[in-house]
Amino acid sequence: MSDLAIQLHWHRATPVLQTGAYSNAHVVQYNSQYDVTVDSAPDWGGDPANTNPEQALASALSSCHMMTFLALCAKAGWPVASYHDYAVAHLGKNPKGQMSVTRIDLHPVVRFDTGFSVSDTELGQMQERAHRYCFIANTLADSVEINIL
């Protein structure tokens, strides 16, 4: 299996590293060409214009779930025309009393080619299969509640 890597770059912009007096903003670089500015979540003093690790985790789950769903649909002959999701990461305390992402809710909306339809039950079963096979969902399975709404 391949190793999948990023580069992370942070530089202190203040004379000293002192609690509450430095920025957590940093750059995450994907494939040596795509830079994303990342910061703390706004509740923790981060710039709301930047993404944060919790959003990135929700994005990774949503993206993996969608790609797994599309692969299963292609295999089943379901002509998906579009797929949209609204993923929300929820912070709270885990069983050890530590702050963590405790739940991620996915809200996928799937559209098919004109003339094709499946029942809500069939669609739900396919979403559940995608969840079972999603690498990221399997990684989080023991620590994060994942809901497909």
N, C-alpha and C positions, 0 to 999 in steps of 0.2 A: 504494500500500500504506500501511497505517496505521502510526503510531509507537505502540509499546506501552511504557508507562512505569511506573515505580515512584517512590516517594520514599523516601529513606534519611535517617534522623536519628540522629546520635551527638553526645553531649555529654560532655566530660571531667568526671569527678567527683573528680579529684585536683587539688591546687594546681598541679602542673607535669606535663608530659608527659615521663615518664621510663621508659626501658626496663624492662619487667617490673613496673611500678607503676601501670598503668592497665588499664582494662577495655576489651575490644573489643566488648562487648555494645552493640547498637544496634537500632533498629526499622526494619523495611522496611514501607512502607505501600503496599497495592495498592488502586487505584481510590478513593483518598481515604477508605476506610472500613475496610479490613481490615489490622490491625497484626500483624506477626509479629516476635517478638524473635529476633534472630540474634546469634550469637557465633562465636568461633573453635571449631574442632573440639576435643573434650576433650584430645586428645594435644598440643594447642598452648595449653592453659590455659583453654579455654572452658568454660562451664557446660554440662554434659550435658543439662540441662533445656531448653536453647534449641536451636533448629535451627542449622545452620551452612551456609556456602555450598556445601560439597561435597554435603550432603544436598539442598539446594535444586536443585542441578544434576541429581542423580539423580531428584528429583521431577519436574523439568521434562521430562526425557527419558521417564520412565515415563508421565506424563500425556499427553504428545504422542503417544507410541507407542499408548497405549490409544485415544485419540480417533481416530487414523488407522485403527487396527484396526476399531473400531466402525463407522466410515464405510464401510470396505470390506465388512464383513460385512452391513451394511444393504443395500448395493448388490447383494450376492450373494444376498440372501434368507436369510442365516444368522441364526436367532433367538437371539442371545446373551442369556442371562438374567442372568449376572453375570460380572464380570471383576475379578480381584484380582492384585496384583503385589507383589513384594518386591524393591526395587531397591537395589543396593549400589554405592557409589562407592569405588574403590580408589585410594589415593594412592601415588605412586612418583616416580621421576625420569624425565623425558621425554628424548628424544634429545639435547637441549641440556644435560642434567644438572640441570635445574631441577625443583623439586617441582611436581607437577601431579596432576590426576585423570588417571590413565593408562588406566583401564578402568572401565566401568559394566556390571554384570550385571543383567539383568532376569529375573524368574522369574514370568511371567504364568501364571495359572490361569483358564481360561475354562470356563464352564458354559453349556449350551444348554437351551432348552425341552425338556421331556420328549418323547421320541419322535424327536428330531432328533439326528443324530450325523454326524461327519466323521472321516475317518481321521487318524492322527497325521501322515501325509505332507501331507494337505490343510491341516491346521491349521498345520503348520510353514511351508508355502508362503504361507499368508495372513499369518502373523507376519512372514515375510521381506518380503512386499509392504508391510506396514505400516512396517517398518523403512526400506525404500527411499523411502517417501513422507513420512516423519516430518520435519517442519521442523527440530526440534532435533537429531535424528540426523544430518541432512545438514549442520548447522552444525558438529557435532563430528567429522565423518567423517575429517578429515585429522589429528586429534590425539588422539582417544580411541578405544580399542578398545571396541566395544559387543557384548555377548553376550546372546542371547535363549535362556535355558535352559529 
